[in-house]
Amino acid sequence: MFFFFVLLSLVSYSQETDTLAQQEQLKQVELLQQLLLKTQQNQYVDSLRKMELIDQISHVKESEKIKRDKLLKELEKIEASELESKSKSRAKIERLKQTEKGYPVILFRDTLFSVYTKVGALIPQERAKNINEKIKSLYNDDFFEPAKVVAQPWENSLDITYDNLVIMSVSDLDALWFDQNKQDLADAYVETIKTTILKQKKENSLEKLLIRAGLVLLVIAILVLLLIGLNKLYQSIREKMVNQRKDWLKSLTYKNYTFLTSTQKLNVALMALNGLRWFLVLLLFYLALPLIFSIFPFTQTWGEELFSYIWLPFKSIFTAIFNYLPNMFSILVIYIVMKYFIRLVKYIFSEIENGKLEISGFHQDWAMPTFSLVKIILFAFMFILMFPHLPGSDSPIFKGVSVFMGILFSLGSSTAISNMVAGLVITYMRPFKLGDQIKIGDMIGVVIEKNMLVTRLRTVKNEEITIPNSTVLSGNTTNYSVYAQKEEEGLILHTTVAVAYELNWEEAQEALIEAALKTPLVLAEPKPFVFQTSHDDFYITYEINVYVREVTKKAGILSTLYRNIQEVFNAKGIELLSPHYIANRDGSAPAIPNDYTQKKEPTL
């Protein structure tokens, strides 16, 4: 009930608005008529005064020049006043034309003319309605004689009559509205009325009706033939697809997985073919109906409306595409120019990466990351240039969605953005590169991937570790490969051994260096060296340092080094005193394998 009252209120408000608009329109027309009447009265008075002045001027003697000039000035003033009055009337008419609504006079589908002004108490809408009824009565007159439609003067207007029937009156306001002479406008109306009535009588004659009926039958016959042909074409294509499906429709597979078998593809193809057939059938019927409706004058509007349902969407699409062609061309030019400019930039950075182009302070491994950054900036700049040319770019909805997506992306990708920024910083810090063995926190491995988001390591156990770049940037990174790749240096590996105080330090160092040099992949130059790192309660701690280049084999090198130290020390009769143990040294055998003690003579 509430919605009913709301709807009723809206309808009432709309009607009141229309009524007010009509009243305002009538008020403007009445003001114009009053202005015209006043102008006509002034023109009548001025015309009498002009005739009097012209007569006086013709009788003025040549010697009376002052009087003659005075009369001429008054005559020029009257003519200027008439011209000004006409200009004001025309200006008023032009302003009214922008807002005034005309009411058409129609016979069937033909619009004869429109009525904009009132006559007497009749408003334009009532005038148009009366003229319509009178012209229709003339059309229904079987003995209509066009010659009897004439324009006759009556008081201040011209009446268009047929015998004793006044069809309409042409006033000075009508003539002023169309900026024509009143007689010329009336003659034009007379000719239009006669021509339209004769045309409609001819169009609706029995002969025309029979011709139109024949055209309808012809259209139906063509439609039936097209439907029969379409059905035969459908059956032919369907049979051919079924018979030759093995050649035309093979199974759609990828590796060992079959997405669609030939039978499934055939079913899909037949379904699509059947859908296309029914679409064409409906399209033929839909196109035939407007064609049939357009044959009869009283149904032509139906045909035009039905046809517009199909044509107008396509027309709007084609019009939009055509109007968009300049913008599309601009986008294409921007894309082509930016594409080749990016290629030029890529070529320059490739030359830097290959070492052919050197820039002081710019490292080779910076080349491609910098190119990626420059490419993103260029793409962003290209999008900024293209954006005004995109369809709907000035739409508030488009702008709102863009802002919403931007906020959503910013809020949802804060971690990703921090990793990207960290990846960019790491690139220019150059703490490591692909193939380097590094240590991040307590994780050690070879760098196998480095991108804007993460760094991936492969450990000696063939484990792959993924570390976010923000973690890499916030922690400490140890690179084992930097000095190992330099010819004059290498990575120093070290380990410690504990030896008894009884052993001479020179013997201990010689044994450690001998064990180191026996280890594969340990460099002879620079030569291994030994440090004494501590004097503990029960032993002295020695540290052996060796140079290596194969840092990725560090674990294997250390393992071999441990084994060689054990063998060399055992061969030389030197005890390793780590870990701690307690033993009675008086008369006790040394803590070395028996194989070595039996080969060596006991010392007395």
C-alpha positions in Angstrom: 0.0 0.0 0.0 2.8 2.4 0.8 4.5 1.8 -2.6 1.1 2.4 -4.2 0.8 5.8 -2.6 4.4 6.7 -3.5 3.7 5.8 -7.1 0.5 7.8 -7.1 2.3 10.8 -5.7 5.0 10.5 -8.3 2.4 10.3 -11.1 0.5 13.3 -9.7 3.8 15.3 -9.4 4.7 14.4 -13.0 1.3 15.6 -14.2 1.5 18.8 -12.3 5.0 19.4 -13.7 3.7 18.8 -17.3 0.8 21.1 -16.6 3.0 23.9 -15.3 5.3 23.5 -18.3 2.3 23.8 -20.7 1.0 26.8 -18.8 4.4 28.5 -19.0 4.6 27.7 -22.7 1.1 29.2 -23.3 2.1 32.3 -21.4 5.1 32.8 -23.6 3.0 32.4 -26.7 0.4 34.9 -25.4 3.2 37.4 -24.6 4.5 36.9 -28.2 1.0 37.5 -29.6 0.6 40.6 -27.6 4.0 41.8 -28.8 3.0 41.0 -32.4 -0.4 42.8 -32.0 1.3 45.8 -30.6 3.9 45.7 -33.4 1.1 45.5 -36.0 -0.6 48.5 -34.5 2.6 50.4 -34.4 3.3 49.4 -38.0 -0.2 50.5 -39.1 0.3 53.9 -37.4 3.8 54.2 -38.8 2.7 53.2 -42.3 0.1 56.0 -42.3 2.7 58.5 -41.0 5.1 57.3 -43.7 2.5 57.9 -46.5 1.9 61.3 -45.1 5.6 62.1 -44.9 6.3 60.9 -48.4 3.4 63.0 -49.7 4.8 66.1 -47.9 8.3 65.5 -49.2 7.0 65.3 -52.7 5.4 68.7 -52.3 8.3 70.5 -50.6 10.0 73.1 -52.8 13.7 72.9 -53.6 14.3 76.1 -51.8 12.9 74.7 -48.5 15.9 72.4 -47.9 15.7 72.6 -44.1 12.1 71.4 -44.0 12.9 68.6 -46.5 15.8 67.4 -44.4 13.7 67.4 -41.3 11.0 65.3 -43.0 13.6 62.8 -44.4 15.1 62.4 -40.9 11.6 61.6 -39.5 11.0 59.1 -42.3 14.4 57.4 -41.6 13.6 57.2 -37.9 10.2 55.5 -38.6 11.9 53.0 -40.9 14.6 52.2 -38.3 11.9 51.7 -35.7 10.1 49.2 -37.9 13.3 47.4 -38.5 14.1 47.3 -34.8 10.6 46.0 -34.0 10.9 43.2 -36.5 14.3 42.3 -35.1 13.0 42.0 -31.6 10.1 39.9 -32.7 12.4 37.5 -34.6 14.8 37.3 -31.6 11.8 36.4 -29.4 10.7 33.7 -31.9 14.2 32.2 -32.0 14.4 32.0 -28.2 11.0 30.3 -28.1 12.0 27.8 -30.9 14.7 26.4 -28.6 12.2 25.3 -25.9 8.8 25.3 -27.7 7.2 22.0 -28.5 5.4 21.6 -31.8 2.3 19.5 -32.2 2.3 17.5 -35.5 -0.6 17.3 -37.9 -0.5 13.6 -39.1 -2.5 11.7 -41.6 -1.8 8.0 -41.0 2.0 8.0 -40.9 2.7 11.2 -42.9 3.4 14.3 -40.9 2.1 17.3 -42.8 3.4 20.1 -40.6 3.6 21.1 -36.9 1.6 23.7 -35.0 3.5 26.0 -32.6 1.2 29.0 -32.0 -2.3 29.5 -30.7 -5.2 31.2 -32.5 -7.8 32.9 -30.3 -8.6 30.6 -27.4 -7.2 27.5 -29.0 -3.8 26.3 -27.8 -1.4 24.7 -30.2 -2.3 21.1 -29.1 -6.0 21.8 -29.6 -5.4 23.4 -33.0 -3.4 20.4 -34.2 -6.1 18.0 -33.0 -8.9 19.9 -34.8 -6.8 20.1 -38.0 -6.2 16.3 -37.8 -9.9 15.6 -37.6 -10.8 17.8 -40.5 -8.1 16.5 -42.8 -9.2 12.9 -41.9 -12.8 13.8 -42.8 -11.6 15.1 -46.2 -9.7 11.8 -46.7 -12.8 9.8 -46.0 -14.8 11.9 -48.5 -15.1 9.6 -51.6 -15.8 12.7 -53.8 -12.9 14.7 -52.6 -11.8 17.5 -55.1 -8.3 18.9 -54.5 -9.1 22.1 -56.3 -11.6 23.1 -53.6 -8.9 23.4 -51.0 -8.0 27.1 -51.1 -6.6 29.9 -48.8 -9.0 32.8 -48.3 -8.4 36.1 -46.4 -10.5 36.6 -43.3 -9.9 39.6 -41.0 -6.2 39.4 -39.9 -5.7 35.8 -41.0 -5.9 33.5 -44.0 -8.4 30.7 -43.7 -7.7 27.4 -45.5 -11.1 26.1 -46.5 -12.8 23.2 -48.4 -16.3 24.4 -49.5 -17.8 25.7 -46.3 -15.4 23.8 -44.0 -12.6 25.9 -42.4 -9.7 23.5 -42.1 -7.3 25.9 -40.3 -6.3 29.6 -40.0 -2.9 31.0 -40.8 -2.1 34.0 -38.6 0.6 36.6 -38.6 2.2 34.8 -35.7 2.4 31.6 -37.7 4.1 33.5 -40.5 6.5 35.2 -38.1 7.3 31.8 -36.5 8.5 30.3 -39.8 9.9 33.7 -41.0 7.7 33.6 -44.1 5.1 35.7 -45.8 1.6 34.8 -44.6 0.3 34.1 -48.1 3.3 31.9 -49.0 2.9 29.9 -45.8 -0.8 29.4 -46.4 -0.2 28.3 -50.0 2.4 25.8 -48.8 -0.1 24.3 -46.3 -2.7 24.1 -49.1 -0.4 22.2 -51.4 0.8 19.9 -48.6 -2.8 19.0 -47.5 -3.9 18.2 -51.1 -0.8 16.2 -51.9 -1.0 14.1 -48.7 -4.7 13.3 -49.1 -4.2 12.2 -52.7 -1.1 10.1 -51.8 -2.9 8.3 -49.0 -6.0 7.6 -51.1 -3.7 6.1 -53.7 -1.7 4.1 -51.1 -4.9 2.6 -49.6 -6.7 1.7 -52.9 -7.8 -1.9 -53.6 -5.1 -2.3 -56.2 -2.4 -1.4 -53.7 -3.9 -3.7 -51.1 -3.8 -6.6 -53.6 -0.2 -5.8 -54.5 0.8 -5.7 -50.8 -1.0 -9.1 -50.2 1.0 -10.6 -53.0 4.2 -9.2 -51.6 3.4 -10.8 -48.2 2.9 -14.2 -49.9 6.2 -13.7 -51.8 8.0 -13.0 -48.5 6.4 -16.1 -46.9 7.4 -18.2 -49.9 11.0 -17.0 -49.8 11.1 -17.6 -46.0 9.8 -21.2 -46.5 12.4 -21.9 -49.2 15.2 -20.5 -47.0 14.1 -22.7 -44.1 14.0 -25.8 -46.3 17.4 -25.0 -47.7 18.8 -24.3 -44.3 17.5 -27.7 -43.0 19.0 -29.6 -46.0 22.3 -27.8 -45.4 22.2 -28.8 -41.7 21.5 -32.5 -42.6 24.3 -32.6 -45.1 26.9 -31.1 -42.8 25.7 -33.4 -39.9 26.0 -36.5 -42.0 29.5 -35.5 -43.3 30.7 -34.8 -39.7 29.4 -38.2 -38.5 30.8 -40.1 -41.4 34.3 -38.4 -41.4 34.7 -37.8 -37.7 37.9 -40.0 -37.6 39.6 -37.6 -40.1 38.1 -34.3 -38.9 37.7 -34.9 -35.2 40.6 -36.5 -33.5 41.0 -36.9 -29.7 42.4 -33.9 -27.9 45.2 -35.2 -25.8 48.2 -33.7 -23.9 50.9 -36.3 -23.1 49.0 -39.2 -21.7 45.9 -37.3 -20.7 42.8 -37.1 -23.0 40.8 -34.0 -22.6 38.2 -34.9 -25.2 37.7 -38.1 -27.2 36.6 -38.0 -30.8 33.0 -39.0 -29.8 32.9 -36.2 -27.2 34.2 -33.7 -29.8 31.5 -34.9 -32.2 28.8 -34.4 -29.7 30.0 -30.9 -28.9 30.3 -30.1 -32.7 26.8 -31.4 -33.4 25.4 -29.4 -30.4 27.0 -26.2 -31.7 25.8 -26.9 -35.3 22.2 -27.5 -34.0 22.4 -24.3 -32.0 23.6 -22.4 -35.0 20.7 -23.8 -37.1 18.1 -22.6 -34.6 19.8 -19.2 -34.3 19.5 -18.8 -38.1 15.9 -20.0 -38.1 14.9 -17.5 -35.4 16.9 -14.7 -37.2 15.1 -15.5 -40.5 11.7 -15.3 -38.7 12.7 -12.1 -36.9 13.9 -10.4 -40.2 10.8 -11.6 -42.1 8.3 -10.0 -39.6 9.6 -6.4 -40.0 9.6 -7.0 -43.8 6.0 -8.1 -43.8 4.9 -5.3 -41.4 6.7 -2.7 -43.6 4.5 -3.6 -46.6 1.3 -2.2 -45.0 1.3 1.5 -44.0 -0.6 1.0 -40.8 1.9 -1.6 -39.6 5.1 0.0 -40.8 5.9 1.4 -37.3 5.8 -2.1 -35.9 8.3 -3.3 -38.5 10.6 -0.4 -37.9 10.5 -1.0 -34.2 11.2 -4.7 -34.5 14.0 -4.1 -36.9 15.5 -1.4 -34.6 15.8 -3.9 -31.8 18.5 -5.7 -33.9 19.9 -2.8 -36.0 20.3 -0.2 -33.3 22.6 -2.3 -31.0 24.8 -3.2 -34.1 24.7 0.4 -35.3 25.7 1.7 -31.9 28.6 -0.8 -31.8 29.8 0.1 -35.2 29.4 3.8 -34.5 31.4 3.4 -31.3 34.1 1.5 -33.0 34.3 4.1 -35.8 34.4 7.0 -33.4 37.1 5.1 -31.4 39.4 4.7 -34.4 41.4 7.9 -33.7 42.0 6.8 -30.1 42.9 3.3 -31.2 45.4 4.7 -33.7 46.9 6.9 -31.0 47.2 3.8 -28.7 48.8 1.8 -31.5 51.4 4.6 -32.2 52.3 4.8 -28.5 52.7 1.0 -28.3 54.9 0.8 -31.4 57.1 3.7 -30.4 57.5 2.3 -26.8 58.1 -1.2 -28.1 61.1 -0.2 -30.2 62.4 2.2 -27.6 62.4 -0.7 -25.0 64.3 -2.8 -27.6 66.9 -0.1 -27.8 67.2 0.1 -24.0 67.5 -3.7 -23.8 70.3 -3.7 -26.5 72.3 -1.1 -24.5 72.0 -3.1 -21.2 72.8 -6.3 -23.0 76.0 -4.7 -24.3 76.8 -3.7 -20.7 76.1 -7.3 -19.5 78.4 -8.8 -22.1 81.2 -6.4 -21.2 81.2 -4.6 -24.6 80.1 -1.3 -23.1 81.7 -0.2 -19.8 80.3 2.5 -17.6 82.4 3.6 -14.6 80.9 2.5 -11.3 78.2 0.3 -13.1 78.8 -3.4 -12.7 77.9 -5.9 -15.4 75.6 -7.9 -13.1 73.5 -4.8 -12.6 72.6 -4.6 -16.3 69.6 -6.9 -16.6 68.0 -6.1 -13.2 68.3 -2.4 -14.0 66.8 -3.1 -17.4 63.9 -4.8 -15.7 63.3 -1.8 -13.5 63.6 0.6 -16.4 61.2 -1.6 -18.4 58.6 -1.4 -15.6 58.9 2.4 -15.5 58.5 2.6 -19.3 55.5 0.3 -19.3 53.9 2.5 -16.5 54.7 5.6 -18.6 53.1 3.9 -21.6 50.0 3.1 -19.7 49.8 6.7 -18.5 49.9 7.9 -22.1 47.3 5.3 -23.2 44.9 5.7 -20.3 43.1 8.9 -21.7 42.5 7.0 -24.9 40.9 3.9 -23.3 37.2 3.6 -23.8 35.3 4.6 -20.6 38.5 6.1 -19.0 36.5 9.2 -18.1 33.7 7.2 -16.5 33.2 7.7 -12.8 32.6 3.9 -12.4 35.9 3.2 -14.2 37.8 5.6 -12.0 36.1 4.2 -8.8 37.0 0.6 -9.7 40.6 1.7 -10.5 41.0 3.4 -7.1 39.4 0.4 -5.4 41.7 -2.1 -7.1 44.7 0.1 -6.2 43.8 0.2 -2.5 43.1 -3.5 -2.5 46.4 -4.2 -4.1 48.3 -1.9 -1.7 46.7 -3.4 1.4 47.0 -7.0 0.3 50.5 -7.0 -1.0 52.5 -5.1 1.6 54.7 -8.1 2.3 55.2 -8.8 -1.4 56.2 -5.1 -2.0 58.6 -5.2 1.0 60.2 -8.3 -0.6 60.4 -6.6 -4.0 62.1 -3.5 -2.5 64.5 -5.8 -0.6 65.2 -7.7 -3.8 66.0 -4.4 -5.6 68.3 -3.3 -2.8 70.1 -6.7 -2.7 70.7 -6.5 -6.4 72.6 -3.2 -6.1 74.4 -4.3 -2.8 75.8 -7.3 -4.7 76.3 -9.6 -1.6 76.2 -12.7 -3.8 75.4 -14.0 -7.3 74.1 -17.2 -8.8 76.4 -20.1 -8.1 77.9 -18.6 -4.9 77.9 -20.6 -1.7 76.5 -18.4 1.0 75.3 -18.6 4.6 72.1 -16.8 5.6 71.4 -17.2 9.3 72.1 -20.8 10.0 71.4 -22.0 6.4 74.2 -22.7 4.1 73.8 -23.5 0.4 74.5 -22.6 -3.2 72.5 -19.8 -4.8 70.3 -21.3 -7.5 67.8 -18.5 -8.0 67.6 -14.9 -7.2 64.5 -12.9 -8.1 62.6 -9.8 -6.9 60.7 -11.8 -4.2 62.9 -14.6 -2.9 66.4 -16.2 -2.9 66.7 -20.0 -3.3 69.6 -22.1 -1.9 70.5 -25.7 -2.5 72.3 -27.4 0.5 74.9 -30.2 0.3 72.0 -32.5 1.1 70.2 -31.4 -2.1 67.6 -29.6 -0.1 66.1 -26.4 -1.6 65.5 -23.6 0.8 63.4 -20.5 -0.1 64.2 -17.3 1.8 62.2 -14.1 1.4 64.4 -11.2 0.3 63.2 -9.1 3.3 64.8 -11.8 5.6 68.0 -11.8 3.6 68.2 -8.0 3.8 67.5 -7.9 7.6 70.1 -10.6 8.5 73.8 -11.3 7.9 75.0 -13.0 4.8 78.3 -14.9 4.6 79.7 -15.4 1.1 82.2 -18.3 0.7 82.8 -17.8 -3.0 84.0 -14.3 -3.3 87.7 -14.8 -2.6 87.7 -18.4 -3.8 87.2 -17.1 -7.4 90.3 -14.9 -7.3 93.5 -16.6 -8.7 95.9 -15.2 -6.1 93.7 -16.0 -3.2 91.1 -18.6 -2.1 88.7 -19.6 0.7 90.5 -20.6 3.9 89.2 -23.7 5.6 90.4 -24.5 9.0 90.1 -27.1 11.8 91.7 -27.7 15.2 93.5 -30.6 16.8 94.6 -31.2 20.4 98.2 -32.5 20.9 100.1 -33.3 24.2 102.5 -30.9 25.7 105.3 -33.5 25.2 105.2 -33.1 21.4 107.5 -30.5 19.9 105.4 -27.8 18.2 107.5 -28.0 15.0 106.6 -31.7 14.6 103.0 -30.9 15.2 103.0 -28.2 12.5 104.9 -30.4 10.0 102.4 -33.2 10.5 99.4 -30.9 10.0 100.8 -29.3 6.9 101.7 -32.8 5.5 98.2 -34.0 6.1 96.8 -30.8 4.4 98.9 -31.2 1.3 97.8 -34.8 0.9 94.2 -33.6 0.8 92.8 -33.2 -2.8 91.6 -29.7 -3.9 93.8 -28.1 -1.2 96.1 -25.5 -2.8 99.8 -25.9 -2.5 100.1 -22.1 -3.1 99.3 -20.2 -1.0 100.8 -22.7 1.4 98.8 -24.1 4.3 99.7 -22.6 7.7 99.2 -23.5 11.4 98.3 -21.4 14.4 98.5 -22.4 18.1 95.2 -21.2 19.4 95.3 -22.2 23.1 97.2 -23.9 25.9 94.7 -26.0 27.7 94.9 -28.1 30.9 95.9 -31.3 29.2 96.9 -30.3 25.6 97.9 -27.6 23.2 95.3 -26.7 20.4 96.7 -26.2 16.9 94.6 -24.8 14.0 95.4 -25.9 10.4 94.4 -23.4 7.7 94.2 -24.4 4.0 93.3 -22.6 0.8 90.7 -24.0 -1.5 88.8 -22.8 -4.6 86.1 -25.5 -4.9 83.9 -24.0 -2.1 80.9 -26.1 -3.1 83.0 -29.2 -2.1 83.9 -27.8 1.3 82.3 -30.6 3.3 84.2 -33.3 1.3 87.5 -31.4 1.6 87.1 -31.1 5.4 86.2 -34.8 5.7 89.3 -35.8 3.7 91.4 -33.4 5.7 90.2 -35.0 9.0 91.1 -38.4 7.7 94.5 -37.4 6.5 95.3 -35.7 9.9 94.4 -39.0 11.6 96.5 -41.1 9.3 99.6 -38.8 9.4 99.4 -38.4 13.2 99.0 -42.2 13.7 101.9 -42.8 11.3 104.1 -40.5 13.2 103.1 -41.8 16.6 101.4 -38.6 17.7 98.4 -38.9 20.0 95.2 -36.8 19.4 94.0 -35.7 22.8 90.5 -34.6 21.9 88.0 -35.3 23.2 89.1 -35.4 26.8 89.8 -38.7 28.4 91.7 -39.9 31.6 94.5 -42.4 31.4 97.5 -43.5 33.6 100.5 -42.4 31.6 103.1 -44.5 33.4 103.8 -47.6 31.3 100.6 -47.1 29.4 100.6 -47.6 25.6 100.0 -44.5 23.4 96.5 -43.9 22.2 97.2 -44.8 18.6 96.2 -47.8 16.4 98.3 -51.0 16.9 99.1 -51.1 13.2 101.3 -48.0 13.7 102.9 -49.0 17.0 104.1 -52.4 15.7 105.8 -50.8 12.8 107.8 -48.4 15.0 110.6 -49.5 17.4 109.8 -48.9 21.0 111.8 -46.1 22.6 113.8 -47.0 25.7 
